[in-house]
Amino acid sequence: MIDLLILLLKEIDADSSIPVINSEYTCSHPLVNAAKYVAHECLSYGSSHGCIANGCVETNKDLIVKAGFRVFPNDISRYGWVTGYIILSRGIITYRIVFPNYI
């Protein structure tokens, strides 16, 4: 699934017609919505892919960075990241995190 996320990020980054408002890609575009969903699945400890068990969240972050994008926390709580940023050349995509304590 991380390959799909990287492909989506590259497509979004290359498409200058996708709106960016206040430095954030808008959810009105289907590629952005898909990237947010897939990012949640690939970068959330509570995802359906068992990332907490096999440590793939950190690996997936590293793969995104190797693909040329940056990943940062947006909101942080005592449990860790609440939302994260993926930074592309024209703006950011914000994705939601689920913690194991909440599932």
A tleap script that builds the chain and sets N, CA, C and O, in Angstrom:
source leaprc.protein.ff14SB
mol = sequence {
  NMET ILE ASP LEU LEU ILE LEU LEU LEU LYS
  GLU ILE ASP ALA ASP SER SER ILE PRO VAL
  ILE ASN SER GLU TYR THR CYS SER HIE PRO
  LEU VAL ASN ALA ALA LYS TYR VAL ALA HIE
  GLU CYS LEU SER TYR GLY SER SER HIE GLY
  CYS ILE ALA ASN GLY CYS VAL GLU THR ASN
  LYS ASP LEU ILE VAL LYS ALA GLY PHE ARG
  VAL PHE PRO ASN ASP ILE SER ARG TYR GLY
  TRP VAL THR GLY TYR ILE ILE LEU SER ARG
  GLY ILE ILE THR TYR ARG ILE VAL PHE PRO
  ASN TYR CILE
}
set mol.1.N position { 0.820 -1.197 0.000 }
set mol.1.CA position { 0.000 0.000 0.000 }
set mol.1.C position { 0.868 1.267 0.000 }
set mol.1.O position { 0.441 2.306 -0.504 }
set mol.2.N position { 2.068 1.190 0.555 }
set mol.2.CA position { 2.941 2.366 0.558 }
set mol.2.C position { 3.320 2.775 -0.857 }
set mol.2.O position { 3.503 3.960 -1.138 }
set mol.3.N position { 3.440 1.793 -1.752 }
set mol.3.CA position { 3.731 2.120 -3.154 }
set mol.3.C position { 2.610 2.953 -3.764 }
set mol.3.O position { 2.869 3.877 -4.535 }
set mol.4.N position { 1.362 2.627 -3.420 }
set mol.4.CA position { 0.221 3.404 -3.904 }
set mol.4.C position { 0.282 4.821 -3.363 }
set mol.4.O position { 0.040 5.774 -4.104 }
set mol.5.N position { 0.601 4.979 -2.082 }
set mol.5.CA position { 0.695 6.320 -1.503 }
set mol.5.C position { 1.767 7.138 -2.212 }
set mol.5.O position { 1.534 8.297 -2.556 }
set mol.6.N position { 2.915 6.560 -2.429 }
set mol.6.CA position { 4.000 7.298 -3.100 }
set mol.6.C position { 3.591 7.670 -4.517 }
set mol.6.O position { 3.883 8.777 -4.969 }
set mol.7.N position { 2.927 6.774 -5.220 }
set mol.7.CA position { 2.434 7.072 -6.566 }
set mol.7.C position { 1.443 8.235 -6.526 }
set mol.7.O position { 1.527 9.150 -7.345 }
set mol.8.N position { 0.507 8.201 -5.578 }
set mol.8.CA position { -0.458 9.295 -5.439 }
set mol.8.C position { 0.243 10.622 -5.137 }
set mol.8.O position { -0.095 11.652 -5.720 }
set mol.9.N position { 1.213 10.596 -4.230 }
set mol.9.CA position { 1.939 11.828 -3.893 }
set mol.9.C position { 2.659 12.393 -5.105 }
set mol.9.O position { 2.657 13.606 -5.317 }
set mol.10.N position { 3.275 11.528 -5.902 }
set mol.10.CA position { 3.967 11.988 -7.112 }
set mol.10.C position { 2.987 12.574 -8.123 }
set mol.10.O position { 3.278 13.590 -8.754 }
set mol.11.N position { 1.832 11.940 -8.279 }
set mol.11.CA position { 0.811 12.451 -9.199 }
set mol.11.C position { 0.297 13.817 -8.739 }
set mol.11.O position { 0.163 14.739 -9.543 }
set mol.12.N position { 0.013 13.939 -7.454 }
set mol.12.CA position { -0.468 15.206 -6.908 }
set mol.12.C position { 0.588 16.287 -7.070 }
set mol.12.O position { 0.277 17.409 -7.468 }
set mol.13.N position { 1.823 15.956 -6.768 }
set mol.13.CA position { 2.919 16.921 -6.849 }
set mol.13.C position { 3.128 17.411 -8.281 }
set mol.13.O position { 3.488 18.569 -8.495 }
set mol.14.N position { 2.905 16.543 -9.249 }
set mol.14.CA position { 3.136 16.893 -10.656 }
set mol.14.C position { 1.965 17.643 -11.289 }
set mol.14.O position { 2.127 18.260 -12.342 }
set mol.15.N position { 0.788 17.597 -10.661 }
set mol.15.CA position { -0.417 18.180 -11.247 }
set mol.15.C position { -0.666 19.578 -10.685 }
set mol.15.O position { -1.184 19.724 -9.578 }
set mol.16.N position { -0.297 20.597 -11.448 }
set mol.16.CA position { -0.445 21.977 -10.974 }
set mol.16.C position { -1.894 22.449 -10.981 }
set mol.16.O position { -2.186 23.540 -10.492 }
set mol.17.N position { -2.805 21.648 -11.524 }
set mol.17.CA position { -4.216 22.050 -11.532 }
set mol.17.C position { -4.930 21.720 -10.217 }
set mol.17.O position { -6.050 22.180 -9.993 }
set mol.18.N position { -4.300 20.935 -9.355 }
set mol.18.CA position { -4.925 20.606 -8.062 }
set mol.18.C position { -4.811 21.831 -7.155 }
set mol.18.O position { -3.711 22.332 -6.922 }
set mol.19.N position { -5.946 22.314 -6.645 }
set mol.19.CA position { -5.916 23.544 -5.845 }
set mol.19.C position { -5.157 23.398 -4.526 }
set mol.19.O position { -5.245 22.377 -3.844 }
set mol.20.N position { -4.415 24.441 -4.195 }
set mol.20.CA position { -3.732 24.565 -2.911 }
set mol.20.C position { -4.207 25.878 -2.295 }
set mol.20.O position { -4.023 26.948 -2.875 }
set mol.21.N position { -4.813 25.787 -1.124 }
set mol.21.CA position { -5.328 26.969 -0.446 }
set mol.21.C position { -4.637 27.079 0.902 }
set mol.21.O position { -4.647 26.133 1.691 }
set mol.22.N position { -4.032 28.246 1.169 }
set mol.22.CA position { -3.279 28.472 2.410 }
set mol.22.C position { -2.243 27.369 2.624 }
set mol.22.O position { -2.107 26.841 3.728 }
set mol.23.N position { -1.529 27.034 1.581 }
set mol.23.CA position { -0.450 26.040 1.601 }
set mol.23.C position { -0.918 24.605 1.818 }
set mol.23.O position { -0.093 23.725 2.064 }
set mol.24.N position { -2.230 24.348 1.733 }
set mol.24.CA position { -2.731 22.995 1.937 }
set mol.24.C position { -3.528 22.541 0.710 }
set mol.24.O position { -4.359 23.277 0.178 }
set mol.25.N position { -3.250 21.314 0.280 }
set mol.25.CA position { -4.019 20.741 -0.820 }
set mol.25.C position { -5.461 20.555 -0.359 }
set mol.25.O position { -5.711 20.072 0.746 }
set mol.26.N position { -6.402 20.940 -1.210 }
set mol.26.CA position { -7.804 20.872 -0.823 }
set mol.26.C position { -8.350 19.461 -0.978 }
set mol.26.O position { -7.925 18.702 -1.848 }
set mol.27.N position { -9.285 19.135 -0.126 }
set mol.27.CA position { -9.909 17.809 -0.143 }
set mol.27.C position { -10.888 17.653 -1.290 }
set mol.27.O position { -11.433 16.567 -1.485 }
set mol.28.N position { -11.125 18.706 -2.052 }
set mol.28.CA position { -12.107 18.624 -3.130 }
set mol.28.C position { -11.595 17.819 -4.320 }
set mol.28.O position { -12.371 17.497 -5.220 }
set mol.29.N position { -10.322 17.494 -4.343 }
set mol.29.CA position { -9.763 16.727 -5.454 }
set mol.29.C position { -9.676 15.250 -5.064 }
set mol.29.O position { -9.206 14.929 -3.973 }
set mol.30.N position { -10.127 14.339 -5.952 }
set mol.30.CA position { -10.138 12.913 -5.597 }
set mol.30.C position { -8.760 12.315 -5.318 }
set mol.30.O position { -8.650 11.415 -4.486 }
set mol.31.N position { -7.718 12.784 -5.982 }
set mol.31.CA position { -6.373 12.257 -5.693 }
set mol.31.C position { -5.926 12.632 -4.290 }
set mol.31.O position { -5.285 11.834 -3.606 }
set mol.32.N position { -6.261 13.839 -3.859 }
set mol.32.CA position { -5.899 14.282 -2.508 }
set mol.32.C position { -6.660 13.457 -1.476 }
set mol.32.O position { -6.083 13.022 -0.479 }
set mol.33.N position { -7.951 13.240 -1.711 }
set mol.33.CA position { -8.733 12.411 -0.786 }
set mol.33.C position { -8.166 10.999 -0.705 }
set mol.33.O position { -8.064 10.424 0.379 }
set mol.34.N position { -7.801 10.446 -1.853 }
set mol.34.CA position { -7.229 9.092 -1.867 }
set mol.34.C position { -5.909 9.069 -1.097 }
set mol.34.O position { -5.657 8.140 -0.329 }
set mol.35.N position { -5.068 10.082 -1.295 }
set mol.35.CA position { -3.779 10.133 -0.600 }
set mol.35.C position { -3.973 10.234 0.907 }
set mol.35.O position { -3.240 9.599 1.665 }
set mol.36.N position { -4.949 11.023 1.355 }
set mol.36.CA position { -5.222 11.142 2.791 }
set mol.36.C position { -5.644 9.799 3.377 }
set mol.36.O position { -5.196 9.417 4.458 }
set mol.37.N position { -6.507 9.089 2.657 }
set mol.37.CA position { -6.969 7.783 3.128 }
set mol.37.C position { -5.821 6.782 3.192 }
set mol.37.O position { -5.648 6.083 4.190 }
set mol.38.N position { -5.043 6.722 2.120 }
set mol.38.CA position { -3.940 5.758 2.066 }
set mol.38.C position { -2.861 6.132 3.082 }
set mol.38.O position { -2.262 5.245 3.690 }
set mol.39.N position { -2.603 7.418 3.275 }
set mol.39.CA position { -1.633 7.848 4.291 }
set mol.39.C position { -2.078 7.394 5.668 }
set mol.39.O position { -1.267 6.923 6.465 }
set mol.40.N position { -3.366 7.534 5.950 }
set mol.40.CA position { -3.888 7.069 7.237 }
set mol.40.C position { -3.631 5.567 7.403 }
set mol.40.O position { -3.233 5.118 8.478 }
set mol.41.N position { -3.856 4.804 6.354 }
set mol.41.CA position { -3.652 3.356 6.416 }
set mol.41.C position { -2.168 2.989 6.557 }
set mol.41.O position { -1.826 2.039 7.261 }
set mol.42.N position { -1.301 3.736 5.895 }
set mol.42.CA position { 0.134 3.404 5.906 }
set mol.42.C position { 0.891 3.986 7.095 }
set mol.42.O position { 1.936 3.461 7.479 }
set mol.43.N position { 0.377 5.060 7.677 }
set mol.43.CA position { 1.142 5.796 8.684 }
set mol.43.C position { 0.432 5.882 10.028 }
set mol.43.O position { 0.800 6.694 10.877 }
set mol.44.N position { -0.577 5.051 10.222 }
set mol.44.CA position { -1.321 5.067 11.472 }
set mol.44.C position { -1.087 3.766 12.218 }
set mol.44.O position { -1.186 2.684 11.639 }
set mol.45.N position { -0.780 3.868 13.488 }
set mol.45.CA position { -0.522 2.676 14.293 }
set mol.45.C position { -1.753 1.814 14.479 }
set mol.45.O position { -1.626 0.631 14.791 }
set mol.46.N position { -2.932 2.367 14.297 }
set mol.46.CA position { -4.154 1.603 14.454 }
set mol.46.C position { -4.763 1.172 13.142 }
set mol.46.O position { -5.936 0.802 13.094 }
set mol.47.N position { -3.987 1.214 12.079 }
set mol.47.CA position { -4.531 0.880 10.762 }
set mol.47.C position { -4.871 -0.601 10.672 }
set mol.47.O position { -4.474 -1.407 11.513 }
set mol.48.N position { -5.606 -0.926 9.644 }
set mol.48.CA position { -6.039 -2.310 9.445 }
set mol.48.C position { -4.909 -3.207 8.967 }
set mol.48.O position { -5.098 -4.417 8.838 }
set mol.49.N position { -3.751 -2.646 8.705 }
set mol.49.CA position { -2.636 -3.426 8.168 }
set mol.49.C position { -1.652 -3.887 9.239 }
set mol.49.O position { -0.582 -4.403 8.918 }
set mol.50.N position { -2.005 -3.705 10.488 }
set mol.50.CA position { -1.192 -4.242 11.578 }
set mol.50.C position { 0.151 -3.562 11.760 }
set mol.50.O position { 1.122 -4.203 12.162 }
set mol.51.N position { 0.216 -2.269 11.470 }
set mol.51.CA position { 1.497 -1.568 11.547 }
set mol.51.C position { 2.098 -1.573 12.942 }
set mol.51.O position { 3.321 -1.560 13.087 }
set mol.52.N position { 1.274 -1.592 13.953 }
set mol.52.CA position { 1.836 -1.577 15.303 }
set mol.52.C position { 2.589 -2.867 15.592 }
set mol.52.O position { 3.572 -2.861 16.333 }
set mol.53.N position { 2.139 -3.957 15.018 }
set mol.53.CA position { 2.768 -5.243 15.283 }
set mol.53.C position { 4.097 -5.400 14.550 }
set mol.53.O position { 5.037 -5.981 15.092 }
set mol.54.N position { 4.182 -4.896 13.346 }
set mol.54.CA position { 5.402 -5.145 12.576 }
set mol.54.C position { 6.261 -3.908 12.348 }
set mol.54.O position { 7.240 -3.978 11.605 }
set mol.55.N position { 5.923 -2.769 12.971 }
set mol.55.CA position { 6.770 -1.584 12.901 }
set mol.55.C position { 6.827 -0.916 11.548 }
set mol.55.O position { 7.798 -0.224 11.242 }
set mol.56.N position { 5.808 -1.107 10.732 }
set mol.56.CA position { 5.897 -0.575 9.379 }
set mol.56.C position { 5.683 0.926 9.300 }
set mol.56.O position { 6.005 1.519 8.270 }
set mol.57.N position { 5.157 1.572 10.335 }
set mol.57.CA position { 4.932 3.015 10.267 }
set mol.57.C position { 6.246 3.750 10.043 }
set mol.57.O position { 6.332 4.597 9.154 }
set mol.58.N position { 7.262 3.445 10.826 }
set mol.58.CA position { 8.552 4.126 10.661 }
set mol.58.C position { 9.184 3.777 9.316 }
set mol.58.O position { 9.778 4.638 8.667 }
set mol.59.N position { 9.059 2.536 8.903 }
set mol.59.CA position { 9.572 2.120 7.598 }
set mol.59.C position { 8.867 2.881 6.488 }
set mol.59.O position { 9.512 3.352 5.551 }
set mol.60.N position { 7.546 3.005 6.584 }
set mol.60.CA position { 6.785 3.728 5.572 }
set mol.60.C position { 7.164 5.202 5.531 }
set mol.60.O position { 7.267 5.782 4.450 }
set mol.61.N position { 7.373 5.816 6.694 }
set mol.61.CA position { 7.833 7.210 6.720 }
set mol.61.C position { 9.167 7.328 5.999 }
set mol.61.O position { 9.369 8.252 5.212 }
set mol.62.N position { 10.071 6.405 6.261 }
set mol.62.CA position { 11.384 6.424 5.604 }
set mol.62.C position { 11.251 6.288 4.090 }
set mol.62.O position { 11.970 6.953 3.344 }
set mol.63.N position { 10.344 5.440 3.633 }
set mol.63.CA position { 10.140 5.260 2.194 }
set mol.63.C position { 9.582 6.527 1.547 }
set mol.63.O position { 9.950 6.864 0.422 }
set mol.64.N position { 8.704 7.220 2.248 }
set mol.64.CA position { 8.165 8.481 1.724 }
set mol.64.C position { 9.279 9.515 1.612 }
set mol.64.O position { 9.357 10.243 0.623 }
set mol.65.N position { 10.129 9.578 2.611 }
set mol.65.CA position { 11.258 10.511 2.580 }
set mol.65.C position { 12.202 10.163 1.429 }
set mol.65.O position { 12.671 11.054 0.720 }
set mol.66.N position { 12.480 8.879 1.242 }
set mol.66.CA position { 13.342 8.453 0.135 }
set mol.66.C position { 12.738 8.798 -1.221 }
set mol.66.O position { 13.464 8.982 -2.198 }
set mol.67.N position { 11.401 8.885 -1.284 }
set mol.67.CA position { 10.725 9.248 -2.527 }
set mol.67.C position { 10.758 10.759 -2.779 }
set mol.67.O position { 10.317 11.225 -3.829 }
set mol.68.N position { 11.283 11.520 -1.813 }
set mol.68.CA position { 11.449 12.957 -2.020 }
set mol.68.C position { 10.466 13.845 -1.291 }
set mol.68.O position { 10.404 15.046 -1.552 }
set mol.69.N position { 9.700 13.275 -0.382 }
set mol.69.CA position { 8.723 14.055 0.382 }
set mol.69.C position { 9.113 14.073 1.850 }
set mol.69.O position { 9.864 13.215 2.315 }
set mol.70.N position { 8.597 15.059 2.576 }
set mol.70.CA position { 8.892 15.147 4.004 }
set mol.70.C position { 7.636 14.813 4.803 }
set mol.70.O position { 6.520 15.123 4.386 }
set mol.71.N position { 7.830 14.184 5.941 }
set mol.71.CA position { 6.726 13.808 6.829 }
set mol.71.C position { 7.020 14.411 8.199 }
set mol.71.O position { 8.092 14.202 8.767 }
set mol.72.N position { 6.047 15.167 8.721 }
set mol.72.CA position { 6.204 15.833 10.010 }
set mol.72.C position { 4.931 15.695 10.826 }
set mol.72.O position { 3.855 15.491 10.264 }
set mol.73.N position { 5.040 15.805 12.153 }
set mol.73.CA position { 3.819 15.862 12.965 }
set mol.73.C position { 3.155 17.224 12.807 }
set mol.73.O position { 3.831 18.233 12.610 }
set mol.74.N position { 1.846 17.246 12.893 }
set mol.74.CA position { 1.102 18.492 12.909 }
set mol.74.C position { 0.657 18.742 14.345 }
set mol.74.O position { 1.148 19.664 14.996 }
set mol.75.N position { -0.269 17.927 14.842 }
set mol.75.CA position { -0.709 18.011 16.237 }
set mol.75.C position { -0.115 16.838 16.997 }
set mol.75.O position { -0.047 15.723 16.480 }
set mol.76.N position { 0.316 17.093 18.229 }
set mol.76.CA position { 0.907 16.047 19.061 }
set mol.76.C position { 0.199 16.030 20.406 }
set mol.76.O position { -0.081 17.077 20.991 }
set mol.77.N position { -0.086 14.828 20.886 }
set mol.77.CA position { -0.662 14.673 22.226 }
set mol.77.C position { 0.318 13.853 23.063 }
set mol.77.O position { 1.420 13.546 22.609 }
set mol.78.N position { -0.073 13.507 24.253 }
set mol.78.CA position { 0.821 12.704 25.101 }
set mol.78.C position { 1.022 11.304 24.538 }
set mol.78.O position { 1.953 10.607 24.943 }
set mol.79.N position { 0.163 10.878 23.608 }
set mol.79.CA position { 0.297 9.563 22.992 }
set mol.79.C position { 1.186 9.589 21.754 }
set mol.79.O position { 1.619 8.542 21.271 }
set mol.80.N position { 1.456 10.781 21.246 }
set mol.80.CA position { 2.239 10.905 20.015 }
set mol.80.C position { 1.518 11.791 19.014 }
set mol.80.O position { 0.777 12.700 19.387 }
set mol.81.N position { 1.744 11.513 17.742 }
set mol.81.CA position { 1.143 12.317 16.682 }
set mol.81.C position { -0.366 12.127 16.655 }
set mol.81.O position { -0.859 11.009 16.805 }
set mol.82.N position { -1.106 13.228 16.461 }
set mol.82.CA position { -2.551 13.175 16.256 }
set mol.82.C position { -2.836 13.300 14.763 }
set mol.82.O position { -3.628 12.540 14.203 }
set mol.83.N position { -2.185 14.261 14.131 }
set mol.83.CA position { -2.241 14.408 12.680 }
set mol.83.C position { -0.825 14.617 12.170 }
set mol.83.O position { 0.051 15.080 12.900 }
set mol.84.N position { -0.618 14.276 10.932 }
set mol.84.CA position { 0.695 14.442 10.329 }
set mol.84.C position { 0.607 15.220 9.038 }
set mol.84.O position { -0.452 15.309 8.417 }
set mol.85.N position { 1.732 15.780 8.642 }
set mol.85.CA position { 1.865 16.496 7.377 }
set mol.85.C position { 2.748 15.684 6.444 }
set mol.85.O position { 3.762 15.122 6.858 }
set mol.86.N position { 2.352 15.632 5.189 }
set mol.86.CA position { 3.254 15.207 4.124 }
set mol.86.C position { 3.464 16.446 3.269 }
set mol.86.O position { 2.507 17.017 2.746 }
set mol.87.N position { 4.699 16.852 3.132 }
set mol.87.CA position { 5.002 18.099 2.445 }
set mol.87.C position { 5.422 17.810 1.014 }
set mol.87.O position { 6.380 17.079 0.762 }
set mol.88.N position { 4.679 18.404 0.078 }
set mol.88.CA position { 4.960 18.306 -1.342 }
set mol.88.C position { 5.518 19.648 -1.805 }
set mol.88.O position { 5.663 20.560 -0.992 }
set mol.89.N position { 5.828 19.787 -3.067 }
set mol.89.CA position { 6.486 21.006 -3.545 }
set mol.89.C position { 5.591 22.242 -3.479 }
set mol.89.O position { 6.100 23.348 -3.295 }
set mol.90.N position { 4.272 22.091 -3.623 }
set mol.90.CA position { 3.391 23.259 -3.616 }
set mol.90.C position { 2.573 23.407 -2.344 }
set mol.90.O position { 1.922 24.435 -2.155 }
set mol.91.N position { 2.585 22.423 -1.477 }
set mol.91.CA position { 1.771 22.512 -0.271 }
set mol.91.C position { 1.851 21.241 0.550 }
set mol.91.O position { 2.716 20.391 0.338 }
set mol.92.N position { 0.927 21.132 1.493 }
set mol.92.CA position { 0.936 19.995 2.414 }
set mol.92.C position { -0.354 19.186 2.304 }
set mol.92.O position { -1.398 19.700 1.902 }
set mol.93.N position { -0.255 17.924 2.667 }
set mol.93.CA position { -1.407 17.058 2.840 }
set mol.93.C position { -1.408 16.661 4.315 }
set mol.93.O position { -0.402 16.180 4.836 }
set mol.94.N position { -2.536 16.863 4.980 }
set mol.94.CA position { -2.668 16.502 6.385 }
set mol.94.C position { -3.410 15.177 6.474 }
set mol.94.O position { -4.439 14.987 5.825 }
set mol.95.N position { -2.882 14.260 7.282 }
set mol.95.CA position { -3.559 12.976 7.466 }
set mol.95.C position { -3.751 12.722 8.954 }
set mol.95.O position { -3.049 13.290 9.791 }
set mol.96.N position { -4.705 11.866 9.269 }
set mol.96.CA position { -5.102 11.586 10.653 }
set mol.96.C position { -4.419 10.312 11.142 }
set mol.96.O position { -4.204 9.371 10.377 }
set mol.97.N position { -4.085 10.302 12.421 }
set mol.97.CA position { -3.444 9.145 13.065 }
set mol.97.C position { -4.440 8.526 14.037 }
set mol.97.O position { -5.236 9.236 14.650 }
set mol.98.N position { -4.396 7.222 14.175 }
set mol.98.CA position { -5.180 6.511 15.204 }
set mol.98.C position { -4.193 5.815 16.112 }
set mol.98.O position { -3.287 5.133 15.633 }
set mol.99.N position { -4.349 5.972 17.405 }
set mol.99.CA position { -3.461 5.345 18.369 }
set mol.99.C position { -4.042 4.024 18.844 }
set mol.99.O position { -5.263 3.879 18.900 }
set mol.100.N position { -3.205 3.065 19.184 }
set mol.100.CA position { -3.711 1.784 19.668 }
set mol.100.C position { -4.596 1.926 20.903 }
set mol.100.O position { -5.491 1.108 21.116 }
set mol.101.N position { -4.361 2.941 21.709 }
set mol.101.CA position { -5.153 3.146 22.932 }
set mol.101.C position { -6.606 3.491 22.611 }
set mol.101.O position { -7.488 3.329 23.455 }
set mol.102.N position { -6.852 3.969 21.386 }
set mol.102.CA position { -8.177 4.421 21.017 }
set mol.102.C position { -8.970 3.370 20.265 }
set mol.102.O position { -10.136 3.608 19.950 }
set mol.103.N position { -8.384 2.207 19.960 }
set mol.103.CA position { -9.123 1.204 19.182 }
set mol.103.C position { -9.502 0.021 20.029 }
set mol.103.O position { -10.128 -0.917 19.536 }
savepdb mol mol.pdb
quit
